[in-house]
């Protein structure tokens, strides 16, 4: 019988940004390590799109994604980005082999950096405002666990020194649409997420390396690799 992958649930997340004297910072939230999904991971505010979000958007799913991201940001951090200020960075869909799938819009939005962050102590156990390059470094040193979309989004934003630069720079390109393919290598413990343009993408086989467009988890960090890839498959960190 042919495999029928579960339908991805619409969701959204927002990278909250503030300008500081030392440069651009973002808010990262640490999820309760006891949670079944993403326990202990550092994430951006976000979650599934509710029927109420769709109703407010009059059935427009992309507008509902913005509304949901703003709602989740307020529920998880007490900060309230404006829906009209959100800039779409990318759209990620969970691989077809996964039992729980999401179709997730990723936005960036400015917030008032002086507003107090309020977390519930239940789903969210900690938070940190961090310069973006420091957050990347913390992950690469194994100190902050993240999923690939979060890590690659930080790498995109690390090119900018202010919110104005983010909006000017990212408005010049179309948002990335990403559907990875996962592969786990039991012998080494490595986890691969293969992207379009990788030689092993169609077969979900990372040993096919005539072109490499992937992110690899080994130890406590992700490593993004792009080599000999056609120009029609742009880097996901630029």
C-alpha positions in Angstrom: 0.0 0.0 0.0 1.5 3.4 -0.9 2.5 5.6 2.0 0.1 8.5 2.6 2.0 11.1 4.6 0.0 13.0 7.3 -1.3 16.4 6.2 0.8 19.2 7.8 -1.0 21.5 10.2 -0.7 25.2 9.5 1.5 27.1 12.0 3.7 30.2 12.3 6.6 31.6 14.3 8.0 35.1 14.7 11.5 36.2 15.3 11.2 39.2 17.7 13.8 41.8 17.1 15.1 44.9 19.0 17.8 47.5 18.3 20.4 48.0 21.0 23.6 50.0 21.4 25.5 46.8 20.8 23.5 45.8 17.7 20.5 43.7 16.7 19.1 41.3 19.3 16.5 38.6 19.2 14.4 36.9 21.9 14.8 33.2 22.4 12.5 31.1 24.6 13.5 27.8 26.2 10.7 25.2 26.2 10.1 23.0 29.2 12.3 19.9 28.8 9.4 17.7 30.0 7.3 18.5 26.9 6.9 15.8 24.3 7.5 18.2 21.4 10.8 20.2 21.3 11.4 19.8 25.0 14.4 21.8 26.2 14.9 23.5 22.9 15.4 27.2 22.3 12.8 28.5 20.0 11.1 31.7 18.7 7.5 32.3 19.8 5.0 30.4 17.7 2.5 27.6 17.4 -0.4 26.3 15.4 -3.0 28.4 13.6 -6.3 28.3 15.5 -9.8 28.5 14.0 -10.2 31.9 15.6 -7.1 33.1 13.8 -8.6 32.0 10.5 -11.9 33.6 11.4 -10.2 36.9 12.1 -8.4 36.6 8.8 -11.6 35.9 6.9 -10.2 32.5 5.7 -6.9 33.9 4.4 -4.4 31.3 5.7 -1.3 33.5 5.3 -2.9 36.4 7.1 -4.1 34.0 9.8 -0.4 32.9 10.1 0.6 36.4 11.0 -2.3 36.8 13.5 -1.4 33.5 15.1 2.3 34.4 15.3 1.4 37.7 17.1 -1.0 35.9 19.4 1.6 33.2 20.3 4.2 35.9 20.9 2.0 37.6 23.4 1.0 34.4 25.1 4.5 33.1 25.4 6.5 36.2 26.1 4.1 39.1 26.9 5.5 41.0 23.8 3.1 42.1 21.1 4.4 42.5 17.6 2.1 44.3 15.1 0.7 42.0 12.4 1.4 44.7 9.8 5.1 44.9 10.7 5.8 41.2 10.1 8.2 40.3 7.3 8.1 36.7 5.9 11.5 35.1 6.0 10.7 31.6 4.9 8.2 28.8 5.0 9.1 25.3 6.3 7.2 22.1 5.9 8.0 19.1 8.1 9.3 16.1 6.2 6.7 13.7 4.9 8.1 10.7 6.9 7.4 12.5 10.2 4.2 11.5 12.1 3.5 15.0 13.3 3.8 17.6 10.6 3.6 21.4 10.4 3.4 23.9 7.5 5.1 26.9 9.2 5.5 30.5 8.1 8.6 32.2 9.7 8.3 35.9 10.2 10.5 38.7 11.7 9.0 41.6 13.5 10.2 44.5 15.7 9.0 44.9 19.3 9.4 47.4 22.0 12.7 46.2 23.6 11.9 47.9 26.9 8.7 45.9 27.5 9.1 43.3 30.2 9.2 39.7 29.0 6.6 37.5 30.8 6.8 33.7 30.6 4.4 31.2 32.1 6.9 28.9 33.7 5.0 26.0 32.3 5.5 25.6 28.5 8.3 28.2 28.6 10.9 27.9 31.3 13.4 30.5 30.4 14.2 33.4 28.0 17.2 35.4 26.7 17.5 38.5 24.7 20.7 37.9 22.7 22.8 39.4 20.0 22.1 37.2 17.0 25.8 36.3 16.4 26.1 35.3 20.1 23.0 33.0 19.8 24.6 31.3 16.7 27.9 30.9 18.6 26.1 29.5 21.6 24.4 26.8 19.4 27.6 26.0 17.6 29.3 25.5 21.0 26.6 23.1 22.0 25.1 25.4 24.6 21.7 26.1 23.0 19.7 23.3 21.3 17.8 24.5 18.3 16.0 23.1 15.3 17.4 23.7 11.8 14.8 26.5 10.8 15.8 28.5 13.9 19.5 28.1 13.4 19.4 28.9 9.7 17.1 31.9 10.3 19.6 33.3 12.8 22.3 32.9 10.2 20.2 34.8 7.7 19.7 37.7 10.1 23.3 37.7 11.3 24.2 39.8 8.2 22.3 42.8 9.5 23.1 45.3 12.2 19.6 46.8 12.7 15.9 46.2 12.2 15.9 48.7 9.3 18.7 46.7 7.6 16.7 43.5 8.0 13.6 44.8 6.4 15.5 46.6 3.6 17.6 43.5 2.8 15.0 40.7 3.2 12.4 42.6 1.2 14.5 42.2 -1.9 14.1 38.4 -2.1 11.2 36.0 -2.1 10.8 33.9 1.1 12.5 30.5 1.0 10.1 27.5 0.7 11.7 24.5 2.4 10.7 20.8 2.5 13.6 18.8 4.0 14.1 15.0 3.8 15.3 13.4 7.0 17.8 10.5 7.3 19.2 9.0 10.5 22.5 7.2 10.4 22.6 4.7 13.3 26.2 3.8 12.9 27.4 7.4 13.6 24.4 8.9 15.3 24.2 11.6 12.7 20.9 13.1 11.7 20.7 14.6 8.2 18.1 17.0 6.8 18.6 17.1 3.0 17.3 20.0 1.0 16.4 20.3 -2.7 19.6 20.4 -4.8 21.3 17.7 -2.7 22.3 14.7 -4.7 20.7 12.4 -2.1 17.4 14.4 -1.7 15.1 12.3 -3.9 16.4 9.0 -2.4 16.8 10.3 1.1 20.3 9.0 0.9 23.1 11.2 2.2 25.8 9.0 0.7 25.0 10.5 -2.7 27.3 13.5 -2.6 27.7 14.7 -6.2 26.1 17.8 -4.8 25.5 18.5 -1.1 22.8 20.8 0.3 22.1 19.6 3.8 22.3 20.2 7.5 23.8 17.6 9.7 23.3 17.1 13.4 26.2 15.5 15.3 26.9 15.9 19.0 25.0 19.0 20.1 25.0 21.2 17.0 23.9 21.5 13.4 26.3 22.1 10.5 25.0 23.5 7.3 26.7 22.3 4.1 26.2 23.6 0.6 28.6 22.5 -2.2 28.4 22.2 -5.9 24.7 23.0 -5.9 22.9 24.6 -8.9 22.1 28.3 -8.6 18.3 27.6 -8.7 18.7 26.1 -5.2 19.8 29.2 -3.2 21.6 29.0 0.2 19.2 28.9 3.1 21.4 31.0 5.3 21.9 34.1 3.0 
